[in-house]
Amino acid sequence: MKLNPMRYKDYIWPHNPRVYTIDYERQVAVEKVPFGLYHLQDLGRTRRVMRGEGEFVGPDAYAQFGALANVFYTEGAGPLVHPLWQAANAYFVELSLKQEPRPDYVSYSFTFWEDLNAYDGQLKLELTERPNGTEPVGGIVHKVVKGDTLWAIARRYDVTVAQLLERNPDIKNPNLIRVGQEVVVK
């Protein structure tokens, strides 16, 4: 079976790299429960990481590596098309020369991180009322979604975790917040 060549942005490999690995990761936080065991909180998937190794062989081997290095230096994510793996938008995050280059042989390795484009750079703020419904909040309330942590919420709104805890006395364990919970931010 003949495979199509791997591509990234405008670079097409003259022949596919010989080794690929794809790492799928999930972040999980573990919290100690007082007088108990522990609680696991699924913080969600993280990026997929694609690594590989290959060689360029022939009189233009070093020129091919140079062309790949030029693509590495271009900023931003781009389309990564692998011969068997689904296409993805990815960042080219690492390129390594595996040996001293010879004019007819270059061994290299690379790493790409998938970019989901899930965050568009704009925060969507929801103003809500206090749980008792009697008085409107004079600031911002964040509704916890899957993967949120108190630290990340504090960072997102440019406040400290201590300020969040002060504004939310119902949060007893700063490492344990629940999906759907409302956190008063400002």
BELQUIUR-V640788 format. One record per run of one state. SS is the DSSP state (alpha for helix, beta for strand, coil for the rest). FROM is the first residue (numbers start at 1). LEN is the number of residues. If there is no record, write none. Layout:
SS,FROM,LEN + SS,FROM,LEN
//
This chain:
coil,1,6 + beta,7,2 + coil,9,2 + beta,11,2 + coil,13,6 + beta,19,5 + coil,24,2 + beta,26,7 + coil,33,5 + beta,38,8 + coil,46,3 + beta,49,9 + coil,58,3 + alpha,61,13 + coil,74,4 + beta,78,4 + coil,82,6 + beta,88,10 + coil,98,4 + beta,102,1 + coil,103,2 + beta,105,10 + coil,115,11 + beta,126,1 + coil,127,2 + beta,129,1 + coil,130,6 + beta,136,1 + coil,137,4 + beta,141,3 + coil,144,6 + alpha,150,7 + coil,157,4 + alpha,161,7 + coil,168,14 + beta,182,3 + coil,185,2
//
